[in-house]
Amino acid sequence: MNKKIITIMACIAIILPLLLAIAMNSEIFSKALGDANGWLGFWGGYLGAIIGAITVFVLTMLQVSIQRQLHKETLDAQIKLNRDTLKESDLRQRQLTMANLRINKIENIIQTIIILNSLNMERYSILFRWNEIKKEIKSIKKDYKRAKTNNKYAEIFNSQMPKHALSNKSFNVKRKIIRRKRIKYNDLILVNEALNISLKELDEIQQKETMKHSEIIACSAKIKAESFLVDLDSGLDEFRIYQNSVIDLFCDKIEQSDTTNFLVLLENSKEETRVKVNDAIRLCQSKLTREVNEFTK
């Protein structure tokens, strides 16, 4: 743009005097008043004023163009700076949002682990009661068998022994056996009722245990899903594997009605569960501390 203007002005400066010289030699100027020097002075002043005006105009336009270019560059630099600042701010905001999300997730995992521990303790109480009822049923079945046997003796005693045999030696022996065991005819019914009550309670306890271990499985699955989002899944896998192994262990015991070393296994599992829960919570708290430090940078 600037080179084009300079070229035009240079051409005007060269051509204009030539055109003026040619024009002054024409017939029109021969009839005009005044001599050549006068006309040269006139044209010099006239054309000088025009050239001066054009020069001022060109310089003004150049100055405006330069100012406009400077303003554009300044504005572009400011826009770029603002854009970079906004990008950094947006990036920081997204980082803070993600950090806050991770912090909430870790806090939720800790709460879920605490709930899971409570469910485990409730299940252990249910399992302890299950073991007691199984022992009671076993004892009642022995009493039932004994009562049934002695009831048979009582029937024999009442039906087969005539009144005149009261002094009979064998009769007295049987009567002593019955009296020593303190079993009456109605005891068989009572023992049977006690057995039915215990079996009913056992069924209710097993239903409670099934519901409780289903809740434990749901909590464990929730921990797995949320720990994956905060890079804790590998660290909490050991805890979850232990939970599943304990569930399977006692489910098998109940399914097989196996009470062998039941209380020992129960106490060991309770203690080991406390240790695993504390380890899992410490792991989550360590991760939470790192996230909070990152969040507050």
C-alpha positions in Angstrom: 0.0 0.0 0.0 2.7 2.5 1.0 4.9 1.6 -2.0 2.0 2.1 -4.4 1.3 5.6 -3.0 4.9 6.7 -3.2 5.1 5.4 -6.8 2.0 7.4 -7.8 3.4 10.6 -6.2 6.7 10.2 -7.9 5.0 9.8 -11.3 2.9 12.9 -10.6 6.0 14.9 -9.6 7.7 13.9 -12.9 4.8 14.1 -15.3 3.1 17.2 -14.0 6.0 19.7 -14.8 6.2 18.2 -18.3 2.5 18.6 -18.9 2.7 22.2 -17.5 5.6 23.1 -19.9 3.7 21.7 -22.9 0.5 23.5 -21.9 2.3 26.9 -21.5 3.6 26.6 -25.1 0.0 26.1 -26.4 -2.1 28.9 -28.0 -4.3 29.2 -24.9 -1.5 30.5 -22.8 -0.3 32.8 -25.6 -3.6 34.8 -25.3 -3.5 34.9 -21.5 -2.5 38.0 -19.7 0.9 38.1 -18.0 4.3 36.7 -18.9 5.7 33.3 -18.4 7.3 34.1 -15.1 4.0 35.1 -13.7 2.3 32.0 -14.8 5.1 29.9 -13.5 4.8 31.5 -10.1 1.0 31.0 -10.2 1.3 27.4 -11.2 4.1 26.8 -8.7 2.0 28.1 -5.8 -1.2 26.4 -6.9 0.4 23.1 -7.6 2.6 23.3 -4.5 -0.6 23.8 -2.4 -2.2 20.8 -4.0 0.9 18.7 -3.5 1.2 19.9 0.1 -2.4 19.0 0.7 -1.9 15.6 -0.9 1.2 15.1 1.1 -0.5 15.9 4.4 -3.4 13.6 3.4 -1.1 10.8 2.6 1.0 11.2 5.7 -2.2 11.4 7.8 -3.5 8.2 6.2 -0.1 6.6 6.8 -0.2 7.6 10.4 -3.8 6.4 10.8 -2.8 3.1 9.2 0.2 2.7 11.4 -2.0 3.5 14.5 -4.6 1.1 13.3 -2.0 -1.6 12.8 -0.5 -0.9 16.3 -4.0 -1.0 17.8 -4.8 -4.2 16.0 -1.5 -5.8 17.2 -2.2 -4.6 20.8 -5.7 -5.9 20.6 -4.6 -9.2 19.2 -2.0 -9.6 21.9 -4.6 -8.8 24.6 -7.1 -11.2 23.1 -4.4 -13.9 23.0 -3.4 -13.2 26.5 -7.1 -13.3 27.6 -7.6 -16.5 25.7 -4.5 -18.1 27.3 -5.7 -16.9 30.7 -9.1 -18.3 30.1 -7.7 -21.6 29.0 -5.5 -21.8 32.1 -8.4 -20.8 34.3 -10.7 -23.4 32.6 -8.1 -26.1 32.9 -7.6 -25.2 36.6 -11.4 -25.2 37.1 -11.7 -28.6 35.5 -8.9 -29.9 37.6 -10.5 -28.6 40.8 -13.9 -30.1 39.7 -12.3 -33.5 39.1 -10.3 -33.3 42.4 -13.5 -32.4 44.3 -15.3 -35.3 42.6 -12.5 -37.7 43.6 -12.6 -36.4 47.2 -16.3 -37.0 47.4 -15.9 -40.5 45.9 -13.2 -41.4 48.4 -15.3 -40.2 51.3 -18.2 -42.3 50.0 -15.9 -45.3 49.8 -14.8 -44.8 53.5 -18.5 -44.5 54.6 -19.3 -47.7 52.6 -16.5 -49.6 54.2 -17.7 -48.5 57.7 -21.2 -49.7 56.7 -19.8 -52.9 55.4 -18.0 -53.5 58.7 -21.2 -53.0 60.6 -23.0 -55.5 58.3 -20.2 -58.0 58.9 -20.5 -57.7 62.7 -24.3 -58.1 62.4 -23.7 -61.2 60.3 -21.2 -62.6 62.8 -23.9 -62.2 65.5 -26.4 -64.0 63.3 -23.9 -66.8 62.7 -23.1 -67.1 66.4 -26.9 -67.5 67.1 -27.1 -70.0 64.2 -24.4 -72.1 65.9 -26.2 -71.9 69.2 -29.5 -73.0 67.7 -27.8 -75.9 65.9 -26.4 -77.1 69.3 -29.8 -76.7 70.9 -31.5 -78.7 68.1 -28.9 -81.4 68.5 -29.5 -81.5 72.2 -33.3 -81.5 71.7 -33.0 -84.4 69.3 -31.2 -86.4 71.9 -33.9 -85.5 74.4 -36.5 -86.5 71.9 -34.9 -89.8 71.3 -34.6 -90.4 75.0 -38.1 -89.3 75.6 -39.4 -91.5 72.9 -37.5 -94.5 74.4 -38.8 -93.8 77.9 -42.3 -93.2 76.6 -42.1 -96.7 75.2 -41.1 -97.9 78.6 -44.0 -96.0 80.1 -46.4 -97.6 77.7 -45.1 -101.0 78.5 -45.2 -100.2 82.2 -48.9 -99.1 82.0 -50.2 -101.7 79.6 -48.3 -104.9 80.1 -47.7 -105.0 83.8 -50.7 -106.2 85.8 -51.6 -104.9 89.2 -50.6 -108.1 91.0 -47.1 -107.7 89.5 -46.3 -104.6 91.6 -43.9 -106.7 93.7 -42.2 -108.1 90.7 -38.5 -107.4 90.7 -38.3 -106.6 86.9 -41.3 -104.3 87.2 -39.6 -102.4 90.1 -36.4 -102.0 88.0 -38.3 -100.5 85.1 -40.2 -98.2 87.4 -36.9 -97.0 88.9 -35.4 -96.3 85.4 -38.4 -94.3 84.5 -38.4 -92.3 87.8 -34.6 -91.8 87.6 -34.9 -90.3 84.1 -37.9 -88.3 85.2 -39.6 -88.8 81.9 -43.4 -88.8 81.8 -45.8 -89.6 79.0 -46.4 -85.9 78.1 -42.6 -85.1 77.9 -42.5 -86.5 74.4 -45.0 -83.8 73.2 -43.1 -81.0 75.0 -39.8 -82.1 73.5 -41.3 -82.2 70.0 -42.8 -78.7 70.5 -39.3 -77.4 71.6 -37.8 -79.0 68.5 -40.3 -77.4 66.2 -39.7 -74.0 67.8 -36.0 -74.3 67.4 -36.3 -75.4 63.8 -38.5 -72.4 63.0 -36.0 -70.1 64.6 -33.2 -71.7 62.7 -35.1 -71.1 59.4 -35.6 -67.4 60.4 -31.9 -67.1 61.3 -30.8 -68.6 58.0 -33.1 -66.2 56.1 -31.5 -63.3 58.0 -28.1 -64.5 57.2 -28.9 -64.8 53.5 -30.3 -61.2 53.5 -27.2 -59.9 55.4 -24.7 -61.5 53.2 -26.6 -60.2 50.1 -26.2 -56.7 51.6 -22.5 -57.3 52.1 -22.1 -58.4 48.5 -23.9 -55.2 47.3 -21.7 -53.0 49.5 -18.6 -54.8 48.2 -19.7 -54.2 44.6 -20.3 -50.6 45.3 -16.8 -50.2 46.7 -15.4 -51.8 43.5 -17.4 -49.5 41.2 -16.4 -46.3 43.1 -12.8 -47.3 43.8 -12.2 -47.7 40.0 -13.0 -44.0 39.5 -10.3 -42.9 42.0 -7.6 -45.4 41.2 -8.2 -47.4 44.4 -9.5 -50.6 42.8 -6.2 -52.5 42.9 -5.5 -51.4 46.5 -8.9 -52.5 47.7 -9.1 -55.8 45.8 -7.4 -57.7 48.6 -10.1 -56.4 51.0 -12.9 -57.4 48.7 -11.4 -60.8 48.0 -11.2 -61.5 51.8 -14.9 -60.4 52.1 -15.9 -62.9 49.5 -13.9 -65.7 51.0 -15.5 -65.2 54.4 -19.0 -65.1 52.8 -18.3 -68.4 51.0 -16.7 -70.0 54.0 -19.8 -69.6 56.3 -22.3 -70.2 53.5 -20.7 -73.6 53.0 -20.8 -74.2 56.7 -24.5 -73.4 56.9 -25.3 -75.4 53.7 -23.5 -78.5 55.1 -24.8 -77.9 58.7 -21.2 -78.1 59.8 -20.5 -76.8 63.2 -17.0 -78.1 63.5 -14.7 -75.4 64.9 -17.4 -73.0 64.1 -16.8 -70.6 67.0 -13.0 -70.6 66.4 -13.5 -69.7 62.8 -16.1 -67.1 63.7 -13.8 -65.3 66.2 -10.8 -65.5 63.9 -12.9 -64.0 61.1 -14.2 -61.2 63.3 -10.7 -60.2 64.3 -9.2 -60.5 60.8 -12.2 -58.4 59.4 -11.4 -55.6 61.8 -7.8 -55.6 60.6 -8.7 -55.6 57.0 -11.3 -52.9 57.5 -8.7 -50.7 59.3 -6.2 -51.3 56.5 -8.7 -50.4 53.8 -9.7 -47.2 55.6 -6.1 -46.1 56.1 -5.5 -46.7 52.3 -8.5 -44.5 51.5 -7.5 -41.8 54.0 -4.0 -41.7 52.5 -5.4 -41.2 49.0 -7.8 -38.6 50.4 -5.0 -36.6 51.9 -3.1 -36.5 48.5 -6.3 -35.4 46.7 -6.9 -32.6 49.3 -3.3 -31.4 49.0 -3.7 -31.3 45.2 -7.0 -29.5 45.5 -5.6 -26.8 47.8 -2.5 -26.0 45.7 
